[in-house]
Amino acid sequence: MKKLDQEKIYFDRSRIINKNISTNNIKTTNVNVLLNRVRLDKKRELKKKIFFLSLLLLLLSIAGTILLI
């Protein structure tokens, strides 16, 4: 025989509450921050390339002048 005051549980409310808590803990990142970081990295790499190219040209020109003398 069934008890009259027994409730039927069709879904577990604690799971829903835990899901809401877990979705609130997810970190989001700002896309603009990421894009700015990429731009800064590209600028740094370009500066490095220009520096090494100018250093190479300087060394080649010094070596060329020494060989001509």
C-alpha positions in Angstrom: 0.0 0.0 0.0 1.2 3.5 -0.9 1.6 6.3 1.6 -0.5 9.3 0.9 2.1 11.9 1.9 4.9 10.4 -0.3 5.9 12.8 -3.1 6.8 11.6 -6.5 10.2 12.9 -7.5 10.5 13.2 -11.3 13.8 15.0 -11.3 16.5 15.8 -8.9 16.6 19.5 -7.9 20.1 19.3 -6.4 21.5 18.5 -9.9 20.0 21.6 -11.3 21.4 23.7 -8.5 24.8 22.2 -8.9 24.7 22.8 -12.7 23.9 26.5 -12.1 26.8 26.8 -9.7 29.2 25.2 -12.1 28.2 27.4 -15.0 28.8 30.5 -12.8 32.3 29.4 -12.2 33.3 29.2 -15.8 35.8 31.9 -16.7 35.4 33.9 -19.9 38.1 35.8 -21.7 37.7 39.1 -23.4 38.3 38.8 -27.1 39.7 42.3 -27.3 42.4 41.4 -24.8 43.4 38.4 -26.9 43.5 40.4 -30.1 45.6 43.1 -28.4 48.0 40.5 -27.2 48.4 39.1 -30.7 49.0 42.6 -32.1 51.7 43.2 -29.5 53.4 39.9 -30.3 53.4 40.7 -34.0 55.0 44.1 -33.3 57.7 42.5 -31.1 58.5 39.9 -33.7 58.7 42.6 -36.4 61.1 44.6 -34.2 63.3 41.5 -33.7 63.4 40.8 -37.4 64.4 44.4 -38.3 67.1 44.3 -35.6 68.6 41.1 -36.8 68.4 42.2 -40.4 70.1 45.5 -39.7 72.8 43.7 -37.6 73.4 41.2 -40.5 73.7 44.1 -43.0 76.1 45.9 -40.7 78.3 42.8 -40.4 78.2 42.2 -44.1 79.2 45.7 -44.9 82.0 45.7 -42.3 83.3 42.4 -43.8 83.0 43.8 -47.3 85.0 46.9 -46.5 87.7 44.9 -44.7 88.0 42.6 -47.7 88.4 45.6 -50.1 91.1 47.1 -48.0 
